[in-house]
């Protein structure tokens, strides 16, 4: 099948890719690449390919939510991607979490939505263990503050009522976001290695206001270098 949204050729996309929901963050991350080249802007799925420490790397925008993320993961895989890391934002569900802290997702809970369309049943989507370990090693090398655990992938941004948040914390989730379950599930289905490192953009428990890509820029650039370094060590 030909990609319908990312208007790029197979040679335009690297085997290793980093995806994020905010096009502003993707533009920021592209500046970490050597000789970045814009290979798609159709439908707002901003995509750049360049080099990181001599290795070809792609950064791409996956938009908001499971359906949008599914389109991008599917089409990057069609175009040759073999490993995809989601570097996005999340709401922290632990009191000590501060804006800019890192979360490494070890799995993702969800209810219905995109994955049901693919599998017709409930599955337990998780990231690739090797790639996740490489990300964690890269974080430790930089002595960055991070948390590790299950995240919950919500399909409704404004459905996070106080009772819903209490339920998520009781169930042991460390953060809430919108795309990891879909990314992990499709990784298994399409035989693409996937993982996720998230930036805390607000503490949901403390009812903090969400900060945007501009406010998170400094944290995102450091996280980007961390993810790029970990991804570079992956042998395909």
N, C-alpha and C positions, 0 to 999 in steps of 0.2 A: 504493500500500500504506500502511496506517495503522501508525504506530509502536506496537510491542507492549511496550516497556519504559520509554521516556521518556514519561510520561503528561502531555504538555504540548500546547498548541495552537500552530499555526503562528505566531501573533502573539507567543507567549511566548519565542520563540527569535530572537536577532539574526542578521543576515547574517554577522557576524564572531564567532567563538567561540575560546576557549582551553580545551584539555582537558588533564587530568592524571589519573594513575592512582590517586592517594591522595585519598580524600575529605577528609582533614584539610587537605591542601594546597589543595583547591578551596575549602574554607571560609575559609582564609587569604586566598586571592586575591579572594574575593567582597568582602572588606572594603576593597579598593582601588576598588570600584565605588561610584558614587553611587546611592542608592536601590536597593540590591540586593533582589531578590525571589526567593524560593525557588519554582521552577516545577516541580521534580520531585525526589522522593526515593525513588521506586519502585525496587526491586531494588538500591538503594545507588548508583544513578547520580545522585548529588547534582548538581543543576543550578540555577544562579542567573543571572538576567538583570538588568542594571542599566545604568548609563551610565559612560563614561569620557571626560572632557573633552567632554561634550555628545553623544557618539555611543553608540548602543545596543550593548552587548556582553554575550555569554553566557560563563560559565565552567561546565565540566561535568566530572564524573568518568567516566573510561572503564574503570576497573578494571584488572585485570592480564592482560596477554597479548593476542595478536592477535585471538582470537575475541571477547573482551569489547570491545576497541577497535573492532572492525568493527561491532558492534551500535550503538555510540554514534555513530560517524561516519555510518553509514547513516541512523540515525534523526534526527540533527541535520540532515543534508542533506534528508531528507523534510520537516522542519519549517522549512526555509528558509535554513539556513546555506550560505554561499557561500565562506567562507574559514575554515580551521581550523588552529590552531597547537597542536602538542603541547608543553607545558611540563612535562617530567617529570624523572626522575633517571636516572643511568646509572653504570656502572662504568668508570672511566678505564683506558685501555690504554697510556698513555704515562707514563713514570716521573715527569716533572715535575708531573703533574696533582695538584691539591690539592682537598680537599673544598670545594665551593662554586664551583669554577671552572665556566665555561660551555662548552658544546659546541654548535656549530651544525652540524646534520647536512646533508651535501650529497648523501647517498644512503644506502640501507640494504640490507645483505645479509641473506639468510635461507636456510633450507633447508626445503622442503616447507611444511607447515602451512596456515594460513588462506588465503594467496594462491593456493595450488594449487587450493583448492576453487573459487575464483572464475575463475582463468584456465586451469587445467589444463596449465600449462607454466611454465617459469621466466621471470620478467620481471626488469627492473632498475628497481625503484621509486625514484623521486627526488622531491624537493619542488618546489614551484613556484619558479622562479628569481627572479621579481620579489619575491615575499613573503620569500624567504630573504635577498635583498639588503637589503630594508627592515629585517629583524631585525638583520643584521650592521651596518648603518648606525646603528641605535639603540644597539647595544652599543658601537660606537666613540665615539659622542657621549658616552657615560657613562664611557668609558675603563675599561671592565670587562675583566678578563682572560678571554680565550676561546680556544678551539681550533676548528678547522674541518676537517671531513673525513667520510669514510664511517663509519657505525656498523653494528654487527651486531645484528639483532633475533632474539633467542633465544626458542625456545618452551618451554625448560626451565630454570627458574631455578637449579636445583641441579646442572645438567649442566656447569657451568663448571669442569672439571677443569684441572689445570696444563697438560696436553698440549693441551687445547682452547684455552686462553688463548694458549699459544705459537703455535698455528696462526693464531689471529685476528690477533695482532700481526704475524706473518710476511706475512699477506695485506693488511696496511696499514690495518686498522680502528683508529680512535682511541678508540672506546668500545663497550660492549656494553649493550643494553637489551632491551625486549621488544615494542615496538609500532610503531616508526617505519615499518617495511616495509609493514605493513598500512595505516597511515594514508596513506602516500604512494601506495600502489597503488590504494586506493579513491578517493583524490583524483582520480587520472587517470580512473578508471572512471566516477565520478559527476560529473565536471567541477566539482570543488570545489578551490579553491586550498589547498594544504597546505604546512606547513613545521614545523620543530621546533627548539626550543632546550632543551638539557638541562643539568641541574645534576649535577656529579660528586658522588655520594654515598659513593664509596669508590674507592680506587685498587687495581684488581684485581692489577696487577703487584706492588705492594708489600704485598699481602694485608692491606689495612686492613679494619677492621670497617665494615659499612654503617651509616650514620646515617639516622635516620628523619625524618619531616616536622617534628617538633618541633625537632630539632637543626638542620635546614636552613631553618627559618622565616625567619630574617633574610635569607639568600641568596635564598630563594624570593620574598620580597616585592620585593626589588630587581629580580630577574629578571622578575617579573610586571609591574612598571612598565615595564621595558625592552620586553617583548613587547607590552604594551598600546599603547605609544607607536609601535612599529614597525607594528603591525597597523592603527592608526588612519590611517596614511599611505597605506594601500592603497586604490586607487580601484576600486570594483566597477561 
